Amino acid sequence: MAVNSEGRLKTPTDNTSHSTLVTITPSSISPSFPLPPPSVAEQRLRLSADERREYYDEQRNEFENYVEEERDEQDERTREKTEQWREFHYDGLYPRYPRGW
């Protein structure tokens, strides 16, 4: 938006070589009256977005719990197999591995 030196909008007939910078601030464009409440459609959109977000959060949490349980079970199986291998191959000459290894 171009403004001439008198503060009016420039028209194609204004041949001035300079323009005035106009700054628009939120207070200059905000209404002096309260905004109306959101419409029913807007409320439905917000509600559906909230439900969708909640659904995906729940799905992510369930998957993270599943992955954590699977990892714990795999760690336990590996620990048991390692312990069985060490017990089977222990020849009695060297100190045994501690159980935590």
CYANA upper distance limits for C-alpha pairs under 8 A (distance plus 0.5 A):
  1 MET  CA      9 LEU  CA      7.89
  1 MET  CA     22 VAL  CA      8.29
  2 ALA  CA      9 LEU  CA      6.38
  2 ALA  CA     10 LYS  CA      6.07
  2 ALA  CA     19 SER  CA      6.80
  2 ALA  CA     20 THR  CA      7.40
  2 ALA  CA     21 LEU  CA      8.14
  2 ALA  CA     22 VAL  CA      8.48
  3 VAL  CA      7 GLY  CA      6.18
  3 VAL  CA      8 ARG  CA      5.86
  3 VAL  CA      9 LEU  CA      4.77
  3 VAL  CA     10 LYS  CA      5.51
  3 VAL  CA     19 SER  CA      6.57
  3 VAL  CA     20 THR  CA      6.11
  3 VAL  CA     21 LEU  CA      8.10
  3 VAL  CA     22 VAL  CA      8.15
  4 ASN  CA      8 ARG  CA      6.02
  4 ASN  CA      9 LEU  CA      6.46
  4 ASN  CA     10 LYS  CA      5.74
  4 ASN  CA     14 ASP  CA      8.10
  4 ASN  CA     16 THR  CA      7.90
  4 ASN  CA     18 HIS  CA      8.37
  4 ASN  CA     19 SER  CA      6.48
  4 ASN  CA     20 THR  CA      6.96
  5 SER  CA     19 SER  CA      7.72
  5 SER  CA     20 THR  CA      7.26
  7 GLY  CA     20 THR  CA      8.49
 10 LYS  CA     14 ASP  CA      6.48
 24 ILE  CA     28 SER  CA      6.81
 24 ILE  CA     29 ILE  CA      7.81
 25 THR  CA     29 ILE  CA      7.26
 26 PRO  CA     30 SER  CA      6.36
 31 PRO  CA     35 LEU  CA      8.44
 38 PRO  CA     42 GLU  CA      6.32
 38 PRO  CA     43 GLN  CA      6.86
 39 SER  CA     43 GLN  CA      6.74
 40 VAL  CA     44 ARG  CA      6.66
 41 ALA  CA     45 LEU  CA      6.69
 42 GLU  CA     46 ARG  CA      6.70
 43 GLN  CA     47 LEU  CA      6.55
 44 ARG  CA     48 SER  CA      6.50
 45 LEU  CA     49 ALA  CA      6.60
 46 ARG  CA     50 ASP  CA      6.63
 47 LEU  CA     51 GLU  CA      6.63
 48 SER  CA     52 ARG  CA      6.50
 49 ALA  CA     53 ARG  CA      6.60
 50 ASP  CA     54 GLU  CA      6.58
 51 GLU  CA     55 TYR  CA      6.54
 52 ARG  CA     56 TYR  CA      6.75
 53 ARG  CA     57 ASP  CA      6.57
 54 GLU  CA     58 GLU  CA      6.64
 55 TYR  CA     59 GLN  CA      6.71
 56 TYR  CA     60 ARG  CA      6.55
 57 ASP  CA     61 ASN  CA      6.65
 58 GLU  CA     62 GLU  CA      6.66
 59 GLN  CA     63 PHE  CA      6.71
 60 ARG  CA     64 GLU  CA      6.60
 61 ASN  CA     65 ASN  CA      6.65
 62 GLU  CA     66 TYR  CA      6.66
 63 PHE  CA     67 VAL  CA      6.62
 64 GLU  CA     68 GLU  CA      6.62
 65 ASN  CA     69 GLU  CA      6.69
 66 TYR  CA     70 GLU  CA      6.68
 67 VAL  CA     71 ARG  CA      6.58
 68 GLU  CA     72 ASP  CA      6.66
 69 GLU  CA     73 GLU  CA      6.65
 70 GLU  CA     74 GLN  CA      6.62
 71 ARG  CA     75 ASP  CA      6.60
 72 ASP  CA     76 GLU  CA      6.70
 73 GLU  CA     77 ARG  CA      6.71
 74 GLN  CA     78 THR  CA      6.62
 75 ASP  CA     79 ARG  CA      6.59
 76 GLU  CA     80 GLU  CA      6.66
 77 ARG  CA     81 LYS  CA      6.66
 78 THR  CA     82 THR  CA      6.56
 79 ARG  CA     83 GLU  CA      6.62
 80 GLU  CA     84 GLN  CA      6.65
 81 LYS  CA     85 TRP  CA      6.58
 82 THR  CA     86 ARG  CA      6.69
 83 GLU  CA     87 GLU  CA      6.70
 83 GLU  CA     99 ARG  CA      7.89
 84 GLN  CA     88 PHE  CA      6.57
 85 TRP  CA     89 HIS  CA      6.59
 86 ARG  CA     90 TYR  CA      6.32
 86 ARG  CA     97 TYR  CA      8.19
 90 TYR  CA     94 TYR  CA      8.46
 90 TYR  CA     96 ARG  CA      7.68
 92 GLY  CA     96 ARG  CA      8.34
 97 TYR  CA    101 TRP  CA      7.15
